[in-house]
Amino acid sequence: MKNIWLKFRHFIAAETVLCIAFLLAVISAFFQPPGAAYLGYVDVRVLGILLGLMLVMEGLKSIGIFAEICRLLTGFTHNTMQSGLVLVLLCFFSSMFITNDVALVTFVPLAIMTLRQTGHENKIVITVILQTVAANLGSMLMPSGNPQNLYLFDLSGMTLGEFIFLMIPYTAAALILITLFLVLGKREPIEALPHADVHFTRKQTISAVLYALVFVVGILAVCRIIPWLVFLGISIITAFILDRKSLLKVDYCLLLTFVCFFVFIGNISSLPSVRQWLTETVSGREALIGIAASQLISNVPAALMLSGFTDRYTDLIIGVDLGGLGTLIASMASLISYKAVAAAYPEKRRSYLLHFTAINIAFLILLYALYLILNGTGSGK
């Protein structure tokens, strides 16, 4: 019994957002009893595409392709500024395609290893924080960059070009700010990483090519050029043939979190009084409310919840994307970085949290100021 209780507590600690989403779904069911209407709540297209993309990323990660890319790039660095640029911007640009959480899972451990091996552990906290900021902001540019973008992109009916055009100013500004932060920092000489001859087997090479092709199919599905079921089927078959273990490594809790929030939002939306109040509260303040809600429940649940009470999706997209900055839980991907640093250096947890909060708030203020400038009063357009 004690072991069961410990496992239960561990699950709640590890999947807090899922537990909250499930609790909200159960509570909302008392106001809107389960029925056929529930089937219409869940956006299966978004869940299917998200599952397919996660399978592709797990497959590519298992091959070791991301680790090898990082090793090759850091081989050209000669000081901490250059290595920081590589490690941080690698998260920034890769997150546009492989999602912010996958970018952090892949490259944060490599950053810790790199700085440890080269004797610059004093740079770990600031480097990992900037990697996290970079992943959360770089992922803004593409619908496939993070779950909330994929969901809102599909809901809005925007084209890929319209979405990119919307987010370019904020992504470009984020890139400039991150680069300036790194370039203006103190530079220390750094030794080249130990070289290791890595030779991909024929099977690994073929797998990498196939996964890359499946990813392209996924982008076509995101853009509605091909049916999402075709992409999902291809991704499952590919994963089953090439690496069956990847089918078990996917974050199914994230998918369940989506389902629970879909049910909660659907039930709440069916209550006229609640819907009217939320619609009046959110209307015209989509970006600001999106940012505020993200600080408390993280930006993915915020996007799911608020989307039911507005049709001004462009402002909501900007709000929940910028809302990934701020508190540690504003973007659940940020917890990946914190856990990695806390596990390797428990004594750095306090320093990490203080610097993380300060840097995130600074970036959030600057980028929200840009939103106000581009949108006048900041009201929805």
C-alpha positions, 0 to 999 in steps of 0.5 A: 500500500505504501509503494502504491501511495508513493507511486501515486504521489510521484505521478501527481508531481510528474504530471501535475497539469494532467491531474488538474485537467482531469479534475476539471473535466470530472467537475465539469461533468457534473454540470454537463453529464457525459453524452454524445456531445462529448465526442464533438469536444475532442479535436482528433486531427490535432491529437493525431498530428501531434502524436505523429510528430512525436513519433518522428522526433522520438525516432530521430532522437533514438538514432542519435542524429541530434547529438551528433549535430550538436557535437559537430557544431560545438567543434568549431567554437573557441570561447564560451560566447561562441559555444553559448551561441551554438548551444542556445541557437541550436535550441532556437532554430531546431524548436521550430521543427522538432518542438520546444520540449524535444529541443530541450530534452535533446540539447540541454543534457548536451550543454551540461556535458559540454560545459562540464567537460571543458571546465566551465560549469559556472556557465551552466545555469545561464546557458541552460536558461537561455536555451529554454528561452530560445526553445520557447521563443523559436518554436513560435514561428511554426505551427509544429513548434509547440502544441498550442500553436498546432491547435490554434493554427488548426482552429484559426484556419490560417495558411502556413504563410499567414501564421509565419508572417504573424509571428516573424516580428516576435521571433526576429526580435527574440533572436536579436535579444538572445544574440545580444545577451550572449555576445555582450556576455563575458568570454572565456577560452574553451577547449575543443570537445574530445573528438569521437569518430561516429559512424552511422550504420547503414540501418541508422542512415536509412532510418534517418532518411525515412524519418525525415521523409515522414516529417515532411509528410507531417508538415504537409498534413499540418498545412492540410495538403494531405489528410492527417490520418495518412500522416498518422498511419505512416508515422505509426507504421514507420515507428513500428518497423524501425524502432518499436520502443519509440511507440512507448516513449511518446508523451501520451500524458500530454495527449491525455491532458489535451483530451481532458481540457477539450472535455472541460472546455466543451462542458464549460462552453455549454453553460450560457452564463459562464460562456458569456462572462468569459467571452466578455472578459477575454474579448479585446484582451486576448494577448494579455489574458493569454499571458496571464493565464499561462503564468498560472496553468501554462500556455498549452492549457491556457490556449485550449481554455481561452480558445473557446471564448474568442474568435480573435485567434491571432492575438491569442496565439501571440499571447500564449506564445509570449506567455511561455515566458515568465514563471517556471510553469508558464511553459511546461517545457521549461520544467525539462531544463530545470529538472536537468540542472537540479538533477546534476547540480542540486545546489544550483536550484535556487540560483537557477530559479532566480535567474530564470525568473528575472531573465524570462520577465525581462524578455516578456516585458520587451516582447509584449512592448513590441506587441503593443507597438505593432497593435496600437492599444494591444486590442484584438484585431 
